[in-house]
Each structure stands twice: as structure tokens, then as C-alpha cells.
Amino acid sequence: MPFIETSELPVKEALPGWKGRYFNSERMTFGYYAVAAGASIHEHEHPNEEVWHVIEGELAVTIGGQTRTAGPGSVAIVPPNTTHSVRALTDARAIVVDHPLRHSLGGVSTD
């Protein structure tokens, strides 16, 4: 299936305030997030490279101990095996892409 309507994907709330819709391409996992102000993702790391693209609102993104505020149009790139965390400063929307696939997120496959 080469075309996906993300608005039709099921919503999963993996952490309080983080509502995501997920799908997988052959090699990447995509998460479309609607985030409530104040919601956070604890500091963690994983073997996947991860790219955060903020669409609306503001997120405080910490990568390897360095924190920046990311607003609309901002991109944060998390290298593999690097500690990172995220906190929503406002209600926000972001698209997050992981490479290789993050099976733990349970994305719908495009196959």
C-alpha cells in the first residue's frame, strides 16, 4: 500500500499526553503525534536514529544533554544510542521518523 491517510490510522497513547498514529515503510517507522502541553518523554536511548519535525507548538528537546526549544519547522536529529528526552511547552504536533524500524511502536505496515 503506497498511500496512507494518517488521519485514518488508530490513535495510541503510549505515554500520558502523547497521542500517536504510526505506520512503517520498508525501513522506517513514522509517528504523527498530537502532544498535550506539559507532557514529557523521559530520558532514554535506543539503537534507532530518530528525527523530530515540529509542525505546531513548542517542544523542549534534549539530545545528549543539550536542550533546545523546537517550534514549527524545527527539526531535531537524535543519533543512534544517544540519550534524549522531550517535554511539550505548549500543545504541539510533530512527525517523528525512526530508522531502522521501531517495532515496539507497533506501526501499521505499508506492505
N, C-alpha and C positions, 0 to 999 in steps of 0.2 A: 504494500500500500504506500505509494509515493506521496500522497497528500493526506494531511491530518488537520482536522478542525479542533484546535486545542480547547475551545470552549465546550466541546462535547466530551472531553476526557473526564473520568471520575476525579473528584477532589479528595485528596488525602491530607490529613493534618498530622504530620509526623511529629511536630513539636507544637506546643500551645502558641497560637497566633501565626503559624506558618502553614498556609493552605496552598498546596501544590497540585499541579496537574503534570503528569510525567509521561514521556514516551522515549523510546530508544530507536536510534538509527542503527546501522550495522555496527558502528564503532563508538557511538557517543550516547549519553543519557542527557535529556533535556528536562528541566524543571521550570514551569511557569508558576511563579509564586505571587500570591497576594499576602502581604505581611501586615499585621496589626502593630501600631506604634507601641514600643516597649518590649516587643517580642525579641527573643535572642536565641542564638545558637551558641552553645558552649564551645570553648576552645577544644579543638580536636585536629587530627590529621588523618589522611588516607592516601593510598598509593596513586589516586587519580589526580591528573591536572584538572583544575576547576576554574571556569571563567564566569564571573558575575557581571551582568549587564543591567544596570538600574534603569528602569523605564519611567517610574514615578516615585516621588517622595525622596527620603534620605535614609541611607544606611551607614552606620559606623562599621567599617570593615577593618579587621586587624589581621595582618598577614606577617608571620614571623616577628611578632612584637611591635610592628609599625601600624598605627591606626590612622585611617583617613576617612573623611566623610565623602560618600559617593552619592551624587544626585543624578537626575535624569541625564542620560547619555554617558555617564561614567562607566568605566569597565575596570574590574579588579581581577587580576590573574593570580591564582594560587598555584604555585608549583607543586608537583607531587611530594608527598611526605613532609609538608610544611604545616606547622601549627597555624590555625586561623579560627576566627570567630566573627560573628556578625550580630549587630544589635540595630533594631529599627528605631530611628529617631522620630519618624513620622509614619503614618500609614504609607506603605510603599508597594511597588510592583517591580519584580526583577525576573530576568531569564537567566538560569544557571545551566551551564553545559559542563559535563564531566567526560573526560577521555582517559582511559577506555571506559566501557560501560560500567555503571554502578548498579549492579543487580539488586543491591539492598534497597534501592528506592522503588523497585517494582514497576518500572515504566512499561507502557504498552509497546509492543514490538511493531515495527513498520513492515515486517515480513509478510 
